[in-house]
Amino acid sequence: MQSIPEQALRAVSDAKQNPQNAFKDGRALAYYEVLDTVKNQLEIYDLDANVFGLGMNLDVLLSPR
């Protein structure tokens, strides 16, 4: 079973391979939005995002374009 960040990276890869497919693009964006929200909440509560596997730059890794 893949972790959620791994699933998000797969969704971005699928979106890049199928740039005309709005569903795949939307799926990648949805993963980004959810993971960015979780990461922001962790920061609000002064929790280390690295511990939760979210220490990466989401803007760079999860941008389908």
N, C-alpha and C positions, 0 to 999 in steps of 0.2 A: 504494500500500500504506500502510495506517495504522500508526502507531507503537503499541506496546503500551498506553501510557497513553491514547491516543485510542480504542483498542478497549475499554478498561476504561470510559471515559466513555460510550461507546455502549451497553455492557452495562447500566450504571446507568440510562441513559435508557430502555432497553427494559424494565427492571424497574419503573421508575416508571410507565410507560404500561400495564403489565400486572401490577398488584399481586397478583392472585390466582394468578399463574403462579409456582409454587415453583421451577421450573427456571431461569427468568430471574433470580429473586432469588438463587438459589444461584450462578449464573454471575457475577453482580456481586460477590457475596461472595468468590468464588474469586479474581477479579482483585484485589480489595482485599488479601486475605491474602498473595498472592504479591508484589505490589508493596510492601506494608508490610514483608515479610520482606527483600526486596532492599534497601529503603531503610535498614532497621536494620543490615544487614550493611555497607552503605557507611559508615554512621556509626561502626560498630565499628572499621573500618579507616581512619577519619578521611579519607574521601573525600567530595568535594562532590557531594551528590545532584543539584544543579542541572545539573552536567555530564552526568548520565545522564538528564535529563528528569524527575527525581522530586523537584524542589524544592517541590512543591505540598503542601498539607495534605490528605492522603489521607482523613482522617476526614470532612472536609467534602465533598470532591469525589466520593468514591466511596460515599457512604451512600445506598442506594436509598430510604430513608425520611426 
